[in-house]
Each structure stands twice: as C-alpha cells, then as structure tokens.
Amino acid sequence: MAKLKPAVSDKDNIQGNTSAPVELVEYGDYECPHCGRAYPIVKAIQEKMGDKLKFVFRNFPLAEIHPHAVNAAIATEAAALQNKFWEMHDYIFEHQRRLDDASLIAYATHLQLDVQQFENDFSKTELAQKVDDDFESGMRSGVNGTPSFFINGEKYNGNWEGEEFLDYLQSLAK
Amino acid sequence: MLAPGTKAPEFSLSSTPDQKLELSQLKGKKVILAFYPADWSPVCSDQMALYNEMLKIFHKENAEVIGISVDSKWCHLAFSQDRKLHFPLLADFEPKGAVAMAYDVYDATLGECKRALYVIDEEGIIRWNYLSPVGMNPGADGILDALETMNKK
C-alpha cells in the first residue's frame, strides 16, 4: 500500500487539531475541477469531525494541462508567509475559474494581504521550490491523480464523494 | 509478465506518423515502458498526463518514459497534442498488440494492452515489472523506487 512520504511536519500547511487521532492529507491542484468538487466535501467533513481531524493540503499541480495551477499554488504559499494560507486556499477554490496572475493579486487584495509583500514573495524561488517538493513527495507517495487523499499516512483508494469517506474517517476517530 | 533479468524484446513501432522508435536506439539509458489500455482517459487521473509532469525527475535518473497502446499513430498524435505530452507514445497497432504480446501484457478479451509497467536498464535487461489492477492508475512511486534501487547496484 502506498504510504505518505515524507510524513506531515511543521513545513506543511495544517488545519485543525495537530494532535487529532485522524490525519487527512490531500494532494490537490487548484485548477482541477475534481479538487474543486472535493473542496466543500472536505469542509463538511472538517465541520463534522471537529477536533478529531487534522487536515493538510499539499500541492500537486499538473502544470501541462492546468496552466495556472502552479502560480495558484505559489500564491497560497505566499499568503502563508502572511499567515493566510487557508484563507487563500479557500478563496481560490471558490474562484477556480479565474486563476490568472491579475486575479491572484486581486484575491490577495481582497484578503487584505500586504500586496506589495505578496508580490515580492510570489517570485521567490523558495516558494516555487516548496511547490515542486510537494509535487515530488506526491509522486513518491503514489499519488495517481488529483485529488489524492492519505489517511493516517496510507493512501485512500475509496470513493471520496459518498458517505463512505466520512464513515471511514469517523471509524478511525473512535 | 516477463521476469526481471530477462532481455527486453526488441520492437520497432511508430512514434509519430512518419517516425519509428526502436528499443535498441535507447541503449545507454534506462527505459520505462508503460503499457496502457487506451488514449483519452479522464485528464486529472490520466497516467500519461502524470508521467508527463515527471519527465524532469525521470531525466535526472537518465530514464526515458515511453507509452504503448494499441491506438493508431494518428490517435496518439491527437491525444499527445491535446495533453501536451513531451514523450513518445508508440502505436502497437499492426499487427495489433504484437509488442504487448511479446511482453506478456496483452488482454485478448478486451483487445487492449493491460496497464503494466516495465523498467529496463541501460543494457536492455528488464529490472522491474508491475501489473496494475484494471482501471487503476499505478502512479509513479513504484517506478521511482525501482530506479533508485538500480542506482544502488
């Protein structure tokens, strides 16, 4: 069975209780329509599970077929430097159809980021490297499409659109 | 499937409407042969789209990836352009599935290649193989592990 490599660390963007019994990691692409569909599903799961769940998002942009996916991912990492990763993550998924650079900057403005700082950080090679590293970790972990989910370090190959996803996660929380 | 240690059967298949690719042309490089059922599977979970994003990582390992299905060279051309693929897709079209048969990965009932991977070394010897369950994109972790193991030897 495919295992998450490397394990979740403080380099990751983590939402929820860091010592929760259930850890859900998503490898996603901001321009992927399936990831867009998964976004409200994960949100609903987070709400239902509360502090029983830790959620981590790692970047897996398929750049050749999704021309804006890499820059959208970098934008979230730039927002992370201003402690607004999740705000940007959510906003981008809610506005998936417009991900050109001008739109990304408009979203930064909307989220009241320091836009000058955001633009400077946007071009930092470290952020592009972070996105690349996420991608490579996904490859090594057995990601075979987006979104791919890992639950407590193991790849989840079941359906994520039906009840069984929440049921399985909740069964691990007991 | 052919076992590791076996010499990889030679082939010569169309890679574009006017070019052929022979396995022996790739001597000196590692080769990842990805047999797959058909072009045009859904984008975000498409195996070829995934390998396309990984070329940089494969090239670092001195490895070339090659896709093989029974689709025709014209179908491959359209698919390749649509998905912006930067590696060759070979047409195992006539006689249909002959190379897949030589590699023991032909599904005669469906008339398609099985979803199967081989990693071949610089000397043309098979070093790793993997048969994926039907309908399941195997990803690339197995390939990367195989390439790493080969480097250690």
Interface residues (C-beta under 8 A of the other chain):
Chain A: A2 D29 C32 P33 H34 C35 L62 A63 E64 I65 F135 E136 M139 R140 S141 G142 V143 N144 G145 T146 N157
Chain B: V43 C44 S45 D46 Q47 A49 L50 N52 E53 M54 I57 R83 K84 L85 H86 M136 N137 P138 G139 A140 D141 G142 L144
